[in-house]
Amino acid sequence: MSYTTAEGRQQLLDAIGQAVDQLARAVASLSEAYDLLDERSGDELEGKLFKPVQGAYGRARRAHSGFTQRHGLPAREFAPGIRGAPAHGVRGFIDEAAADVAAADAELAELQDSLLPVEVGDAELRADLSAVRTQLADVGRQARELTRTLGR
């Protein structure tokens, strides 16, 4: 498929924006879960899930805004993620967060596989995308581990 550089950059930004939105929802879900946990479990959730997801969310936002600035494109404002109360309490929030993280990672993997970051992006953006995916790499396993041990 043929596209102009401008169209390619917009596709790139749209995909990153989608991943940022998914990570924002994951952060919101983990915040809700944290509020329902005791101090020990909350600290575990914060260390194993919240910090890596929050870090990836911030890095992805900076990647998006940095790319727009470097290429003179319009910036996008990202709304915070909002979650309602899932029927399954803490486990439901953690499961939703894990699903959103997996969706964001899949979006970024597909973007990297498309070669758009090489064709119309830049080295800094490619490094940021790789760093975000690295931060998210263990979240799914950690979420499963945490939900398996909750309440024990």
C-alpha positions as CSV (number, residue, x, y, z in Angstrom):
1,M,0.0,0.0,0.0
2,S,1.3,3.4,-0.9
3,Y,1.0,6.4,1.3
4,T,2.6,9.8,1.7
5,T,4.9,10.6,4.6
6,A,2.2,12.8,6.2
7,E,-0.3,9.9,6.0
8,G,2.2,7.5,7.4
9,R,3.1,9.8,10.3
10,Q,-0.6,10.2,11.1
11,Q,-1.1,6.5,11.1
12,L,1.9,6.2,13.4
13,L,0.5,8.8,15.8
14,D,-3.0,7.2,15.7
15,A,-1.6,3.8,16.6
16,I,0.5,5.3,19.5
17,G,-2.5,7.3,20.6
18,Q,-4.6,4.1,20.7
19,A,-2.0,2.4,22.9
20,V,-1.8,5.5,25.2
21,D,-5.6,5.4,25.7
22,Q,-5.4,1.7,26.5
23,L,-2.6,2.3,29.0
24,A,-4.6,5.1,30.6
25,R,-7.5,2.7,31.1
26,A,-5.1,0.2,32.7
27,V,-3.7,2.8,35.1
28,A,-7.3,3.7,36.1
29,S,-8.2,0.1,36.7
30,L,-5.1,-0.5,38.8
31,S,-5.8,2.7,40.8
32,E,-9.3,1.3,41.5
33,A,-7.9,-2.1,42.5
34,Y,-5.4,-0.4,44.8
35,D,-8.1,1.5,46.6
36,L,-9.8,-1.9,47.5
37,L,-6.7,-3.6,48.9
38,D,-5.1,-3.8,52.3
39,E,-1.8,-2.0,52.7
40,R,0.4,-5.1,52.0
41,S,-1.5,-6.2,48.9
42,G,-1.7,-2.6,47.7
43,D,2.1,-2.2,48.0
44,E,2.5,-5.4,46.0
45,L,0.1,-4.2,43.3
46,E,1.9,-0.9,43.1
47,G,5.4,-2.4,42.7
48,K,4.5,-5.2,40.3
49,L,1.8,-3.6,38.2
50,F,1.1,0.0,38.7
51,K,4.7,1.3,38.5
52,P,5.5,-0.4,35.2
53,V,2.2,0.4,33.6
54,Q,2.4,4.0,34.8
55,G,5.9,4.3,33.5
56,A,5.0,2.8,30.1
57,Y,2.0,5.2,29.9
58,G,4.2,8.2,30.6
59,R,6.8,7.1,28.1
60,A,4.3,6.4,25.4
61,R,2.7,9.9,25.9
62,R,6.2,11.5,25.7
63,A,7.0,9.5,22.6
64,H,3.8,10.8,21.0
65,S,4.3,14.4,21.9
66,G,8.0,14.3,21.1
67,F,7.3,13.0,17.7
68,T,4.7,15.6,17.0
69,Q,7.1,18.4,18.1
70,R,10.1,17.0,16.1
71,H,8.0,16.9,12.9
72,G,5.8,20.0,13.4
73,L,2.6,18.1,13.8
74,P,-0.4,19.0,16.0
75,A,-0.2,17.8,19.5
76,R,-3.0,15.7,21.1
77,E,-4.3,16.0,24.6
78,F,-4.9,12.6,26.3
79,A,-7.8,12.2,28.7
80,P,-7.3,10.2,31.8
81,G,-8.6,6.7,31.8
82,I,-11.9,6.1,33.5
83,R,-13.2,2.9,34.9
84,G,-16.5,1.8,36.4
85,A,-16.8,-0.9,39.1
86,P,-16.5,-4.3,37.5
87,A,-18.5,-7.1,38.9
88,H,-15.5,-9.1,40.1
89,G,-13.9,-6.4,42.4
90,V,-10.1,-6.3,42.7
91,R,-9.6,-9.3,40.4
92,G,-11.9,-7.7,37.8
93,F,-9.9,-4.4,37.9
94,I,-6.6,-6.3,37.6
95,D,-7.9,-8.5,34.8
96,E,-9.2,-5.4,32.9
97,A,-5.8,-3.7,33.4
98,A,-4.0,-6.8,32.1
99,A,-6.3,-6.9,29.1
100,D,-5.7,-3.2,28.3
101,V,-1.9,-3.7,28.7
102,A,-2.0,-6.7,26.3
103,A,-4.0,-4.7,23.8
104,A,-1.6,-1.7,24.0
105,D,1.4,-4.0,23.6
106,A,-0.3,-5.7,20.6
107,E,-1.0,-2.3,19.0
108,L,2.7,-1.3,19.5
109,A,4.0,-4.7,18.2
110,E,1.8,-4.4,15.1
111,L,3.1,-0.8,14.6
112,Q,6.7,-2.0,14.9
113,D,6.0,-4.9,12.5
114,S,4.5,-2.5,10.0
115,L,7.9,-0.7,9.6
116,L,6.1,2.7,9.8
117,P,8.5,3.8,12.6
118,V,11.4,3.1,10.2
119,E,9.8,4.5,7.1
120,V,8.3,7.7,8.5
121,G,9.4,7.8,12.1
122,D,12.8,8.5,13.7
123,A,15.3,6.7,15.9
124,E,14.1,8.4,19.1
125,L,10.5,7.2,18.4
126,R,11.7,3.6,17.7
127,A,13.7,3.6,21.0
128,D,10.7,4.9,22.9
129,L,8.4,2.2,21.4
130,S,10.8,-0.5,22.3
131,A,11.2,0.9,25.9
132,V,7.4,1.0,26.4
133,R,7.1,-2.6,25.3
134,T,10.0,-3.6,27.6
135,Q,8.2,-2.0,30.5
136,L,5.0,-3.9,29.7
137,A,6.6,-7.3,29.0
138,D,6.1,-8.8,32.5
139,V,2.8,-7.2,33.4
140,G,0.5,-10.0,32.3
141,R,2.5,-12.6,34.3
142,Q,2.7,-10.4,37.3
143,A,-1.1,-9.7,37.1
144,R,-1.8,-13.5,37.0
145,E,0.5,-14.1,39.9
146,L,-1.0,-11.3,42.0
147,T,-4.6,-12.4,41.4
148,R,-3.7,-16.0,42.2
149,T,-2.3,-15.0,45.6
150,L,-4.9,-12.4,46.6
151,G,-6.6,-13.2,49.9
152,R,-4.1,-15.8,51.0
